[in-house]
């Protein structure tokens, strides 16, 4: 029997790519439909034969039970907050075999200073201690769309400038949301004993200097680059709460392996089913769709 899926949260960047992936020709025959999506206000969405929306009232944990009964996997797409504890209790209460956490991004396992990743790491530990049969953390590096549209790690495409911590030669893992969605779909239907607890996927890996060069090649525009060497050794500041600055510091410190994946699970997740999107692919797609004001878009 095809496995049932419950998705927590429908407003994030990954919701539609994951739904599109599960319902794609690659994976549609692997899952039971409709997908069960828990959201605070299901009246804002329209259920169909592929997706059914359930109301989630986290002040009343029992409201999660209807959607979670009999599912094979729960995919959490909500931002880190205390609601995760309610979700986790419901997963345990309903004997869900697999929990794919909302841990898409940096791999913090080798980061041994306080940071914004601590909440995720603590939640994963708690889920395993509570006996969830398989807790899956999928590390993706930076979302390609964030890098392409906003720069995020230093470049500012709108101003044609970049301030980079370090020398810009540290490799950075970047993955498009489409590829993340397909990766989740590739894992979610499998037996729990076939799935590793930690999964690294990588659409592309380039240094920031290389990314800026690709941008200039694709757009024909120059980028004025400044390098800040003072903050390279500032890992101790990650607990200060400035997320964007923290990401730049992590990108400049490849020894932490947060953004620099020395190995991946790409072949396990994607044994030749689809082509991973490169950074150049993403920049070219955004440039082809550039609006008249010169802002990259998708």
N, C-alpha and C positions, 0 to 999 in steps of 0.2 A: 504494500500500500504506500502511495506517495506521501511524504511527510508534510505536515501542516506547519505553517510559519506564522508567528506573531511579530509585528514590528511596533516598537514603542517610539512614538513621536513621528510626526509627518511634516514638520516645518523646516527641517534642517537641509543642508546642502546635499546630503547623501540619500534622502528618501526617494526622490524620483529616479536617480540612477540605479538604485537597488531594485525598485519595483520594475523598472524597464528591463533590467538584467534577468530577473527571475521569470518575467513573462516573455523573454526573448526566445527565439528558435533554439538557442543553445541549451536552455534549461527548462523551458515550459513543461516538458513531459516529465520532469524530475519532481515536481511539487504538486501538492493538493491545493485546489482553489475553492473559494476565494482566499487570498491572503487576509490575515486579520490585523488591522491597524488600530492601535490604541491612540486616541487623541483627546485633548480636553474638550473640544467642541466639534463633534462629528457633523453638526448641521452645516458646517462650512465646506464639507466634502460630499461627493456623491458616490455611494456604493455601486458596485457593478458585479458582474459574474467573476471578475478577477480580484477585486478588492472590496472588503467589507470593513466599515469604520465602526469602532466601538468607543463609547465614552469612557474615559479614564478619570476617575475622581480620586486623587491620591490621598485625600483626607478620609476616604472610605475604601481601604485596600481590597475589600471584597468585590469591588466593581471590576477588578482586573481578572477575576477568576473565569468569567464566561469566555473571555478571549483566549486564555492560556490553557484551558482544559484540553488535553490531548495533543498539544503541539509538540513538534520535535525540536524546534529551535526558537528562541527569542532573540531578536536583533534589536539592540538598544541604540537609538539614534539621538537621544536627548543629551543636552549639555550637562557637564558634571554638576550635580547638586544632590541634596539630601533625598530627593525623590527616588534616586537610585536604590536606596535601602528598601523602600516600599516595593519597587520592582523586584528586587532580589528576594524578598520574603515571599512574594507571589510566585516566583519561579520555583522556590523550594517547596512551597505549599502545594503546587500543582505538578510536582515531580517532572519538570521539564528537563530533558536529557542534555541539551546544549544551550549555552548562553554566549552569544557574540556580543561582547561589550562595546560600548561607545568609546573605543580607544584608538580611533583612526588618526594617525599622526606620528609623533615622535616615539621612538623606542627608548623608554627611560630606565631600562633594567640595569644599565651600567652607570647611571647617573646617581652619585652618592652624596649629593647635597640637596638641601630643601629646594623644592621648585613647585610650579603649578601642576606637575605630573603626579605629585604625591597622593592626591585624592583618588586618581585612577588606580594607582598602584595599591593603595589600601583597599579599595573596593574589590579589586581582583583577588587579593589575598583573602578577604572576608568571604567572597563567593566560594572559593575553594575550601575554606575551613567549614563552611556550612554544608559541604558535600554535593554541590552541583557537579554532576558527572563529568561534564566537559565545559570549561570556561575558556573561551577563545579570545585572544587579543590580537588584532590585526594592525600591524604597524605599516604606514604608508608613506612616511615622510610628509612633505608639504603638498597640499592639494595644488595640482598644476594650475587650476583656474585662479587661485589666489596669487600665485607668482606671476602669471601672465597678465592679469588685470590690474593688480595692485603693487607688484614688486615684492612687497612683504619683507624680504630679507635684506633690503637695502636700496634696490633700485626704485626710482619714482619715474615711471614712464611719462607721466603727464608733464613733469617739469624737465625731463631730459637730464636727470641727475641721479647720482647714487652715492650713498654713504655706507660703506661696507666695513664691518668690524673684521679686523685681520687683514690678510693680503689678498683675499678673494680666491685663493687657490684650494680651499677645502671642498671636496666633493659633497654635493647635496642631493639627497633622494627626493624625487618629485613624481607624483602619480596623479593622473587625471581621475576625476570622480566617476567617469564611465568605467574605467578600469577597476576602480575600487568596487563599484556596484557589481561588476562581473565576477570579481574575486569572491565577494560575499556569496553570490549565487552559486559559485562553484563549490563552496564549502558547506553551505547550509543544509543540503539534502543528504550528505554522506553519513554513514554510521560514526558514532562518536569515537570509536576506537581507531578510526582512520585519520582523525584530524589532530594535528599538533596543537598544543596550548598556545604557542606563540608563532605567529605567521608574519613574515616580512614580505611585502610586495613592493615592486619598484617599476614604475613606468619608464623612468629615465634617471640618470645621475650625471650631473655636470657641476663644474665649479661656477661660482657667481661670475667670475671673469668670462667664462665660456658662455654663460647665459646672456650676459650683456652683449657679447660679440654676435651671438645668434640674433638677438633683438635688432641690433644695428644692421645686420645682413638682411633680415626680413623686411624691415621698415625703411631702411635707408636713412635713418635718423641717428645722430650722434648722442652719446650719453657721457656727461662729465662725471668722472668717478673720483671720489675721495676715500682714503683708507684711514681707519681709526684703529691703531694698534694698541691703544691704551686699555680698551675693554676686553681684549682677547682673554685675559686671565681673570675675568670677573664672574666666574661660575658661582661664587658665593653670593652674588646679588640676585640670583634667580628667584629667591623667596620674596623679593620686594613687590611683586605683583604686576610689573609692567610686562605684559605678555609679548608685545611686539619686540621689545628690547631683549627679552629672554630668548626669543627665537633666533635673533641675530647672533647672540652670544653662543648659543648651542651650535648654530651652523658654522661658527668659526672654530669649534673644538671637535674635530672629527674623532678624537680618541674616546669621546663619550658614546659614539655610535648612535646618537639620537637621530641625526639627519644623515649620517654616513653609514649605509648598510654594507658591511664587507661581504655579506652573502644574503641571498634571498630565497624565498620559496616559490618563485615565479613559475618554475617548471611543474611543480606539484599543483599549483592553483590553475595554471593555464597551459596544459600540454598541447599547445598549438591550436587552440580554438579560435583565438582572436589576436590581433596585432596590438601590442602595447603602444600607447600614444607617447611620442617623444616630446621634449620641450619645444623643439622646432615645429612639430606638428601643431602644438597648442598655440604658439605665437603666430604661426601662419594663419591658422583658422581665425584667431581673434583679429589679426590685421585685415584679413579679407572681409571681416564684418565690421570694420571700424566705422563709427558714425561720423557725421560731418565735422564735429568738434575735435576729432582726432583722438578720442578716447577708445581704447580697446574694449571690445565687448564680445559676447558669445551669442 
